[in-house]
Amino acid sequence: MDGLSSGLNNYVDQISKVGGELGPMVVKGMILLIIVLILVKYLGNFLSSILIKAGMPERRASYSVTGMHILVLLIGALVVLNFIGFPAPLLFRVIMVIVMVGIAAFVIAKPYIPKLPLKKGDVVMIGGAMGKVDLISVMYTRLRTFDGKMVYIPNHKVLNDQVVNTSLRPKRRLDIDFYIPYEADVKKVKEIVLEILKESEIVQEKPVPRVVIDKFAPGYMEMKARFWVEKKYALVGRWGLNEKIMARFDEEGITMASPRLDINEVPREQA
């Protein structure tokens, strides 16, 4: 029993000695690692904003910042290990090997990394949600809808779902539908609407605006004004033109018809 007690006491003394020697270094190393984590967070936000302002796509900037986070954290961890006694030459070799393997893996995998069909600022519709791309991260894309909501869509859904991007082309086509009774002067209606479109500052000269009879319905004609605008007017461009068309029709005494559904009742004995 005395031998066992003596051995246990020696073992406890050795642990205490090692703890007394390494304890302060471990604490300092943990403090250093926490400082590195805080710096990485703010440095990542700063680097991301610089890359985006320099013209890099937001998703690629996000990947770059994530890679920087991993590299800095790895270096920070190795520095902490060196601080508590690991040999510096061995750590340097480990860092170089990890960096070279990471670069090689990125070069090999880059052609196979899917690219999102959008960028920050684009107006898109994804899975029924329409809005302006507000943020693109490694995991998700954030849309700011036009009624003030934030919609978070996982990137795998963006890649596998239908994406309608209305911001890729500089121009957008708009249509204004209106309904005219058969007794109205169609030629005059066309002249009035075309005049309004040509006087508008937002309507493009090319392609040339057109006003046509689109469909015939019982009691009225469905007419369509078709024109092109810059993409920034795509959502609200027709509002002001609707008001101008309505005002001119009132001035000229042109009455617009309203779509209706005709129901023909069949006598019961004929049914």
C-alpha positions as a Markdown table, in Angstrom:
| # | Residue | x | y | z |
|---|---|---|---|---|
| 1 | Met | 0.0 | 0.0 | 0.0 |
| 2 | Asp | 2.8 | 2.4 | 0.8 |
| 3 | Gly | 4.4 | 1.7 | -2.6 |
| 4 | Leu | 1.1 | 2.4 | -4.4 |
| 5 | Ser | 0.5 | 5.5 | -2.4 |
| 6 | Ser | 4.0 | 6.8 | -3.1 |
| 7 | Gly | 3.7 | 6.1 | -6.8 |
| 8 | Leu | 0.3 | 7.9 | -7.0 |
| 9 | Asn | 1.8 | 10.9 | -5.2 |
| 10 | Asn | 4.7 | 11.0 | -7.6 |
| 11 | Tyr | 2.3 | 10.9 | -10.5 |
| 12 | Val | 0.2 | 13.7 | -9.1 |
| 13 | Asp | 3.4 | 15.7 | -8.5 |
| 14 | Gln | 4.4 | 15.3 | -12.1 |
| 15 | Ile | 1.0 | 16.4 | -13.4 |
| 16 | Ser | 1.1 | 19.4 | -11.1 |
| 17 | Lys | 4.6 | 20.2 | -12.4 |
| 18 | Val | 3.6 | 20.0 | -16.0 |
| 19 | Gly | 0.4 | 21.9 | -15.3 |
| 20 | Gly | 2.4 | 24.6 | -13.5 |
| 21 | Glu | 4.8 | 24.9 | -16.4 |
| 22 | Leu | 2.3 | 24.7 | -19.3 |
| 23 | Gly | -0.8 | 26.3 | -17.7 |
| 24 | Pro | 0.2 | 29.9 | -18.1 |
| 25 | Met | 1.3 | 29.3 | -21.7 |
| 26 | Val | -2.0 | 27.5 | -22.5 |
| 27 | Val | -4.0 | 30.4 | -21.0 |
| 28 | Lys | -2.0 | 32.9 | -23.0 |
| 29 | Gly | -2.4 | 30.8 | -26.1 |
| 30 | Met | -6.2 | 30.7 | -25.7 |
| 31 | Ile | -6.3 | 34.5 | -25.2 |
| 32 | Leu | -4.2 | 34.9 | -28.4 |
| 33 | Leu | -6.6 | 32.6 | -30.3 |
| 34 | Ile | -9.7 | 34.6 | -29.1 |
| 35 | Ile | -8.0 | 37.8 | -30.3 |
| 36 | Val | -7.3 | 36.1 | -33.7 |
| 37 | Leu | -11.0 | 35.1 | -34.0 |
| 38 | Ile | -12.2 | 38.6 | -33.3 |
| 39 | Leu | -9.7 | 40.1 | -35.8 |
| 40 | Val | -10.7 | 37.5 | -38.4 |
| 41 | Lys | -14.4 | 38.5 | -38.1 |
| 42 | Tyr | -13.9 | 42.2 | -38.7 |
| 43 | Leu | -11.1 | 41.7 | -41.2 |
| 44 | Gly | -13.4 | 39.4 | -43.2 |
| 45 | Asn | -16.2 | 42.0 | -43.3 |
| 46 | Phe | -13.7 | 44.7 | -44.4 |
| 47 | Leu | -12.1 | 42.4 | -47.1 |
| 48 | Ser | -15.5 | 41.4 | -48.4 |
| 49 | Ser | -16.6 | 45.0 | -48.9 |
| 50 | Ile | -13.3 | 45.8 | -50.7 |
| 51 | Leu | -13.6 | 42.8 | -53.0 |
| 52 | Ile | -17.2 | 43.7 | -53.9 |
| 53 | Lys | -16.4 | 47.3 | -54.6 |
| 54 | Ala | -13.5 | 46.2 | -56.8 |
| 55 | Gly | -16.0 | 44.3 | -59.0 |
| 56 | Met | -15.8 | 40.8 | -57.7 |
| 57 | Pro | -19.1 | 38.9 | -57.6 |
| 58 | Glu | -20.5 | 38.7 | -54.1 |
| 59 | Arg | -20.6 | 34.9 | -54.0 |
| 60 | Arg | -16.9 | 34.7 | -55.1 |
| 61 | Ala | -16.0 | 37.3 | -52.5 |
| 62 | Ser | -17.8 | 35.3 | -49.9 |
| 63 | Tyr | -15.8 | 32.2 | -50.9 |
| 64 | Ser | -12.6 | 34.2 | -50.8 |
| 65 | Val | -13.4 | 35.5 | -47.3 |
| 66 | Thr | -14.3 | 32.0 | -46.1 |
| 67 | Gly | -11.0 | 30.7 | -47.4 |
| 68 | Met | -9.2 | 33.6 | -45.7 |
| 69 | His | -11.0 | 32.7 | -42.4 |
| 70 | Ile | -9.9 | 29.1 | -42.6 |
| 71 | Leu | -6.3 | 30.1 | -43.5 |
| 72 | Val | -6.0 | 32.7 | -40.7 |
| 73 | Leu | -7.6 | 30.4 | -38.1 |
| 74 | Leu | -5.2 | 27.6 | -39.1 |
| 75 | Ile | -2.2 | 29.9 | -38.9 |
| 76 | Gly | -3.5 | 31.3 | -35.6 |
| 77 | Ala | -3.9 | 27.8 | -34.2 |
| 78 | Leu | -0.4 | 26.8 | -35.3 |
| 79 | Val | 1.0 | 30.0 | -33.8 |
| 80 | Val | -0.7 | 29.1 | -30.5 |
| 81 | Leu | 0.8 | 25.6 | -30.6 |
| 82 | Asn | 4.2 | 27.1 | -31.2 |
| 83 | Phe | 3.7 | 29.5 | -28.4 |
| 84 | Ile | 3.1 | 26.6 | -26.0 |
| 85 | Gly | 6.2 | 24.7 | -27.1 |
| 86 | Phe | 5.7 | 22.9 | -30.4 |
| 87 | Pro | 8.8 | 23.2 | -32.8 |
| 88 | Ala | 8.5 | 26.2 | -35.2 |
| 89 | Pro | 10.1 | 24.5 | -38.3 |
| 90 | Leu | 7.7 | 21.6 | -38.1 |
| 91 | Leu | 4.7 | 23.9 | -37.8 |
| 92 | Phe | 6.0 | 25.9 | -40.8 |
| 93 | Arg | 6.2 | 22.8 | -42.9 |
| 94 | Val | 2.7 | 21.8 | -41.9 |
| 95 | Ile | 1.3 | 25.2 | -42.9 |
| 96 | Met | 3.0 | 25.1 | -46.3 |
| 97 | Val | 1.7 | 21.6 | -47.0 |
| 98 | Ile | -1.9 | 22.5 | -46.0 |
| 99 | Val | -1.7 | 25.7 | -48.1 |
| 100 | Met | -0.4 | 23.9 | -51.2 |
| 101 | Val | -3.0 | 21.1 | -50.8 |
| 102 | Gly | -5.7 | 23.7 | -50.5 |
| 103 | Ile | -4.6 | 25.7 | -53.6 |
| 104 | Ala | -4.4 | 22.5 | -55.6 |
| 105 | Ala | -7.8 | 21.4 | -54.5 |
| 106 | Phe | -9.3 | 24.7 | -55.4 |
| 107 | Val | -7.7 | 24.8 | -58.9 |
| 108 | Ile | -9.0 | 21.2 | -59.6 |
| 109 | Ala | -12.5 | 21.9 | -58.2 |
| 110 | Lys | -13.0 | 25.4 | -59.6 |
| 111 | Pro | -14.4 | 24.3 | -63.0 |
| 112 | Tyr | -17.0 | 22.1 | -61.2 |
| 113 | Ile | -18.2 | 24.8 | -58.7 |
| 114 | Pro | -21.7 | 25.9 | -59.9 |
| 115 | Lys | -22.2 | 29.6 | -60.3 |
| 116 | Leu | -25.4 | 31.4 | -59.2 |
| 117 | Pro | -27.3 | 33.1 | -62.1 |
| 118 | Leu | -27.5 | 36.4 | -60.1 |
| 119 | Lys | -25.5 | 39.0 | -58.3 |
| 120 | Lys | -26.2 | 41.6 | -55.6 |
| 121 | Gly | -28.7 | 44.2 | -56.8 |
| 122 | Asp | -30.4 | 42.0 | -59.4 |
| 123 | Val | -34.2 | 41.8 | -59.3 |
| 124 | Val | -35.1 | 38.1 | -59.5 |
| 125 | Met | -37.9 | 35.7 | -58.9 |
| 126 | Ile | -37.1 | 32.4 | -57.3 |
| 127 | Gly | -39.7 | 29.8 | -56.4 |
| 128 | Gly | -42.5 | 32.4 | -56.3 |
| 129 | Ala | -40.5 | 34.9 | -54.3 |
| 130 | Met | -39.6 | 38.2 | -56.1 |
| 131 | Gly | -37.3 | 40.8 | -54.9 |
| 132 | Lys | -33.9 | 42.5 | -55.0 |
| 133 | Val | -30.8 | 40.4 | -54.2 |
| 134 | Asp | -29.6 | 41.9 | -50.9 |
| 135 | Leu | -26.9 | 39.4 | -49.9 |
| 136 | Ile | -25.2 | 36.3 | -51.2 |
| 137 | Ser | -23.4 | 34.1 | -48.8 |
| 138 | Val | -21.8 | 30.6 | -49.2 |
| 139 | Met | -25.0 | 29.0 | -47.8 |
| 140 | Tyr | -27.9 | 31.2 | -48.8 |
| 141 | Thr | -29.2 | 34.1 | -50.9 |
| 142 | Arg | -31.2 | 36.9 | -49.3 |
| 143 | Leu | -33.9 | 38.7 | -51.2 |
| 144 | Arg | -35.5 | 42.0 | -50.1 |
| 145 | Thr | -39.1 | 41.9 | -51.4 |
| 146 | Phe | -40.9 | 45.0 | -52.6 |
| 147 | Asp | -43.2 | 44.9 | -49.6 |
| 148 | Gly | -40.3 | 45.1 | -47.1 |
| 149 | Lys | -39.8 | 41.4 | -46.3 |
| 150 | Met | -36.5 | 39.5 | -46.2 |
| 151 | Val | -36.6 | 36.1 | -47.9 |
| 152 | Tyr | -33.7 | 33.6 | -47.3 |
| 153 | Ile | -33.3 | 31.0 | -50.0 |
| 154 | Pro | -30.7 | 28.2 | -49.7 |
| 155 | Asn | -28.2 | 28.3 | -52.6 |
| 156 | His | -28.9 | 24.7 | -53.5 |
| 157 | Lys | -32.5 | 25.7 | -54.2 |
| 158 | Val | -31.4 | 28.7 | -56.3 |
| 159 | Leu | -29.3 | 26.3 | -58.4 |
| 160 | Asn | -32.1 | 23.7 | -58.7 |
| 161 | Asp | -35.1 | 25.9 | -59.1 |
| 162 | Gln | -36.2 | 28.2 | -61.9 |
| 163 | Val | -34.7 | 31.7 | -61.6 |
| 164 | Val | -36.1 | 34.6 | -63.5 |
| 165 | Asn | -33.5 | 37.5 | -63.6 |
| 166 | Thr | -35.0 | 40.7 | -64.8 |
| 167 | Ser | -31.7 | 42.7 | -64.5 |
| 168 | Leu | -29.5 | 41.0 | -67.0 |
| 169 | Arg | -30.7 | 43.0 | -70.0 |
| 170 | Pro | -30.7 | 46.8 | -70.1 |
| 171 | Lys | -34.2 | 47.1 | -71.5 |
| 172 | Arg | -37.6 | 45.5 | -70.5 |
| 173 | Arg | -40.8 | 45.2 | -72.5 |
| 174 | Leu | -44.0 | 46.5 | -71.0 |
| 175 | Asp | -47.6 | 45.9 | -72.1 |
| 176 | Ile | -50.6 | 48.0 | -71.2 |
| 177 | Asp | -53.9 | 46.2 | -71.9 |
| 178 | Phe | -57.2 | 48.2 | -72.3 |
| 179 | Tyr | -60.7 | 47.4 | -73.6 |
| 180 | Ile | -62.5 | 49.4 | -76.2 |
| 181 | Pro | -66.1 | 48.9 | -77.4 |
| 182 | Tyr | -66.7 | 48.1 | -81.0 |
| 183 | Glu | -68.3 | 51.4 | -81.8 |
| 184 | Ala | -65.1 | 53.4 | -80.7 |
| 185 | Asp | -62.9 | 54.9 | -83.3 |
| 186 | Val | -60.0 | 52.4 | -83.3 |
| 187 | Lys | -57.7 | 54.6 | -85.5 |
| 188 | Lys | -58.2 | 57.6 | -83.1 |
| 189 | Val | -57.5 | 55.4 | -80.1 |
| 190 | Lys | -54.2 | 54.2 | -81.6 |
| 191 | Glu | -53.1 | 57.7 | -82.5 |
| 192 | Ile | -53.8 | 58.9 | -78.9 |
| 193 | Val | -52.0 | 56.1 | -77.2 |
| 194 | Leu | -49.0 | 56.2 | -79.6 |
| 195 | Glu | -48.7 | 60.0 | -79.1 |
| 196 | Ile | -48.6 | 59.5 | -75.3 |
| 197 | Leu | -45.9 | 56.8 | -75.6 |
| 198 | Lys | -43.8 | 58.9 | -78.0 |
| 199 | Glu | -44.0 | 61.9 | -75.7 |
| 200 | Ser | -43.0 | 59.9 | -72.6 |
| 201 | Glu | -39.4 | 60.2 | -71.4 |
| 202 | Ile | -39.1 | 56.6 | -70.3 |
| 203 | Val | -40.4 | 54.9 | -73.5 |
| 204 | Gln | -37.5 | 53.9 | -75.8 |
| 205 | Glu | -37.6 | 54.8 | -79.5 |
| 206 | Lys | -36.4 | 51.4 | -80.5 |
| 207 | Pro | -38.0 | 48.9 | -80.6 |
| 208 | Val | -40.8 | 51.2 | -81.9 |
| 209 | Pro | -43.9 | 51.3 | -79.7 |
| 210 | Arg | -46.9 | 49.6 | -81.0 |
| 211 | Val | -50.7 | 49.7 | -80.3 |
| 212 | Val | -52.7 | 46.8 | -81.7 |
| 213 | Ile | -56.0 | 45.0 | -81.4 |
| 214 | Asp | -55.0 | 41.9 | -79.4 |
| 215 | Lys | -58.2 | 39.9 | -79.2 |
| 216 | Phe | -61.9 | 40.2 | -79.9 |
| 217 | Ala | -64.5 | 39.5 | -77.2 |
| 218 | Pro | -68.3 | 39.8 | -77.0 |
| 219 | Gly | -69.0 | 43.5 | -76.7 |
| 220 | Tyr | -65.5 | 44.8 | -76.8 |
| 221 | Met | -62.0 | 44.6 | -78.3 |
| 222 | Glu | -58.9 | 43.9 | -76.2 |
| 223 | Met | -56.2 | 46.3 | -77.2 |
| 224 | Lys | -52.5 | 46.3 | -76.2 |
| 225 | Ala | -49.9 | 49.0 | -76.1 |
| 226 | Arg | -46.4 | 47.4 | -76.3 |
| 227 | Phe | -43.2 | 49.4 | -75.7 |
| 228 | Trp | -39.7 | 49.1 | -74.1 |
| 229 | Val | -38.2 | 50.9 | -71.2 |
| 230 | Glu | -34.9 | 50.9 | -69.2 |
| 231 | Lys | -34.9 | 48.1 | -66.6 |
| 232 | Lys | -35.2 | 50.6 | -63.7 |
| 233 | Tyr | -38.7 | 51.5 | -65.0 |
| 234 | Ala | -39.8 | 47.9 | -65.4 |
| 235 | Leu | -41.9 | 47.8 | -62.3 |
| 236 | Val | -43.5 | 51.2 | -62.2 |
| 237 | Gly | -43.1 | 52.5 | -65.7 |
| 238 | Arg | -46.7 | 51.8 | -66.8 |
| 239 | Trp | -48.4 | 53.5 | -63.8 |
| 240 | Gly | -47.9 | 57.1 | -65.0 |
| 241 | Leu | -48.8 | 56.1 | -68.6 |
| 242 | Asn | -52.0 | 54.5 | -67.4 |
| 243 | Glu | -53.1 | 57.8 | -65.9 |
| 244 | Lys | -52.2 | 59.8 | -69.0 |
| 245 | Ile | -54.1 | 57.4 | -71.3 |
| 246 | Met | -57.1 | 57.5 | -69.0 |
| 247 | Ala | -57.0 | 61.3 | -68.9 |
| 248 | Arg | -56.8 | 61.7 | -72.6 |
| 249 | Phe | -59.6 | 59.2 | -73.2 |
| 250 | Asp | -61.8 | 61.3 | -70.9 |
| 251 | Glu | -60.9 | 64.5 | -72.8 |
| 252 | Glu | -61.6 | 62.8 | -76.2 |
| 253 | Gly | -64.8 | 61.3 | -75.0 |
| 254 | Ile | -63.6 | 57.7 | -75.5 |
| 255 | Thr | -65.2 | 55.2 | -73.2 |
| 256 | Met | -63.4 | 52.1 | -72.2 |
| 257 | Ala | -65.2 | 48.9 | -71.8 |
| 258 | Ser | -64.8 | 46.5 | -68.9 |
| 259 | Pro | -64.3 | 42.8 | -69.4 |
| 260 | Arg | -67.4 | 40.8 | -68.5 |
| 261 | Leu | -68.4 | 37.2 | -68.3 |
| 262 | Asp | -71.6 | 36.3 | -70.3 |
| 263 | Ile | -73.7 | 33.5 | -68.8 |
| 264 | Asn | -76.3 | 32.0 | -71.1 |
| 265 | Glu | -79.1 | 30.2 | -69.2 |
| 266 | Val | -80.3 | 27.1 | -70.9 |
| 267 | Pro | -84.0 | 26.2 | -70.4 |
| 268 | Arg | -84.4 | 23.2 | -68.2 |
| 269 | Glu | -86.4 | 21.3 | -70.9 |
| 270 | Gln | -83.5 | 21.8 | -73.3 |
| 271 | Ala | -80.8 | 20.7 | -70.9 |
